[in-house]
Amino acid sequence: MVFERPEAGRRRVIIEQVEPQVNNGRFPIKRTVGETVTVDADVFTDGHDRIHCKLLYRSEHQAEWHKTSMKPLVNDCWQGAFQVHDVGRYYYSVTAWIDHFASWSHDLKRRTESHDIAIALLTGAELVDAAVRRAQKSDAKKLKQFAQLLRSNGDNNAQLDTAMDSELAQLMSRYADPDLVTVYDRELVVVVDPALARFGAWYEAFPRSCSAEPGCHGTFADCEARLPYIAAMGFDVLYLPPIHPIGLTKRKGPNNSLTANDHDPGSPWAIGSKEGGHLSVHAELGTLEEFRSLVALAREHKLEIAMDIAFQCSPDHPYVAEHPAWFKHRPDGSVQYAENPPKKYEDIYPFDFESADWQNLWTELEGVFRFWIEQGVRVFRVDNPHTKSFNFWEWAIGRIKHDHPESLFLAEAFTRPKVLRYLAKAGFSQSYNYFPWRNTKQEITQYLTQLTQSAEREYLRPNLWPNTPDILTEYLQYGGRSAFMIRFALAATLGASYGIYGPAFELFENAPREPGSEEYLDSEKYQIRHWELHRHDSLKDYIARINRIRRENPALQHDWTLQFYDVDNDALICYSKSTDDLTNIILVMVNLDPHHTQSGWLNIPLDVLGLDADHSFQVHDLLSNARYIWNGPRNYVELDPQIVPAHIFRLRKRVRSERDFDYYM
């Protein structure tokens, strides 16, 4: 082994297995403002010398490292933690060294013979002398005094007290020999996002269907009028499908028919016409100024507007004529449309990320994000990112978040697991996932445990959607109103972040285009719909109540404390979330059967939740406001899906007894 610097050969401490890190530090981990990064590392040396280990961390705006001591756990594993306070990037690493003074002090405590103690005290004085040469002036003076006391011929007990002085130990740690200090061979990165990246409720709505008048194309002004309705349900994000001009060539008609009439609006995802492309707004929706007004008014209602970014073009998009090199061409010279044989999407041209002009393509697409950020948008939902270059996403998102660290990116990552995970690694703040198709207790338990307890939680934040304009699951098609209530309760309590496509969801729209399809009949993707928002059977009040419960209970605002519990009925699922200090504990029971009443006995490990098995405790159903007294880990639950298919219990740790009464003693 050859060392770049001769002194490196004297470094005896080994640092390895530093966690968390993603792909050996290739990608950053993720946190939101106020969260903690807990770091574990294997740190050891030859022999039996004592080690001092520190966690280093700093924000990207700080030149100097903060240092905090790491604590030994078991088997040479050390642990430390730091909190992140600002959006942007933080860096962290680990450093350690042989603490000769601590080793000396440890051995000194075990010595019994006066002759050995006297020699050891002189050895300690030499260690302090060496630190004097490295110390700052005022500290050097203190260290000299300690060295003199260790060498004095006075009472051994006084010398031993000096040797064990905590101030001396701190000074010796501060001025460790730098030639003996090992530093982990890389700086690891954590991307810190706003709290909305961790906790938020999304609502998707088509602006063109917001008109109060049936059959009329909605506008941004109509969308503004819809804001109080959405805000009253307790949502944080209003996500709009593409708002750009829509192409005419090969425009799709109702229910994705291949022919469209003159009055058919087409698919918003067929972006671009002679009126403009990705930097323009559809004329029937309004003007750019009116869009900015919508963004501003939404914030007054505590809603962020999320824009859909779909990097594809209609045949009429200006890019097609201006930049033909950005698209693939077929042998006959025509532009290659999107297809998934036998399906053809002739109204959409995908970009060619292998284009010889890829650098200009990348710059242009990055500019699309920057343009809408200038209009006030900070949240983006990205359409089909798995069909675009991974390298592009890492480059573009990294550059944008460097300048706008508050920006968030949701990946529509309905794709293969490894691809989904890589998109999260490449920079996406949140990810769609397979929640819509996890229906049984076993499926839900296994999948949500993977999302919240495995190593992928360090970089992948799930956003749970029970439906989208593309996804009307079989469960929702056949389960009726109760199925929508069940899936909403699951999404909103299993996930700190979730979303629904409305008003189709709260009005439990469940008719598929044809048997076996997950496409909606008369889908808004291809036509304008009029919704009866205040229908008597709407789920809007149920949604509002659960969103209020989420906001009032911090346990539901995080994912990592999710724990599942045993219930002796597979139609019932039970799980909890809690704050770290257990001051807020939420226990959720859901009947997964939308048709029948189900009952069962559940078992809760009370000690895990900080509950005393010898005392009764109260469970307060935040949905119905009912209160129950439970005793012990085993309790009976019954749920009728035609009434309310879920309990959302707040656990109160203790029920008062006569011992709490003043006169008892």
Secondary structure, 3 states (H helix, E strand, C coil): CCCCCHHHHHCCCEEEEEECCECCCCECEEEECCCEEEEEEEEECCCCCCEEEEEEEEECCCCCCEEEECEECCCCEEEEEEECCCCEEEEEEEEEEECHHHHHHHHHHHCCCHHHHHHHHHHHHHHHHHHHCCCCHHHHHHHHHHHHHHHCCCCHHHHHHHHCCHHHHHHHHHCCCHHHCEECCCCEEEEEECHHHCCEEEEECCHHHCCCCCCCCCCHHHHHHHHHHHHHCCCCEEEECCCCCECCCCCCEHHHECCCCCCCCCCCCCECECCECCCCCCCCCCCHHHHHHHHHHHHHCCCEEEEEECCEECCCCHHHHHCHHHCCECCCCCECCEEECCEEECCCEECCCCCCCHHHHHHHHHHHHHHHHHCCCCEEEECCHHHCCHHHHHHHHHHHHHHCCCCEEEECCCCCHHHHHHHHHHCCCEECCCHHHCCCHHHHHHHHHHHHHCHHHHCCCECECCCECCECCHHHHHHHHHHHHHHHHHHHHHCCEEEEECCCCCCCCCCECCCCCCCECCCCCCCCCCCCCCCCCCCHHHHHHHHHHHHHCHHHHCCCCCEEEEECCCCEEEEEEECCCCCCEEEEEEECCCCCCEEEEEECCHHHHCCCCCCCEEEEECCCCCEEEECCCEEEEEECCCCCCEEEEEEECCCCCHHHCHHHC
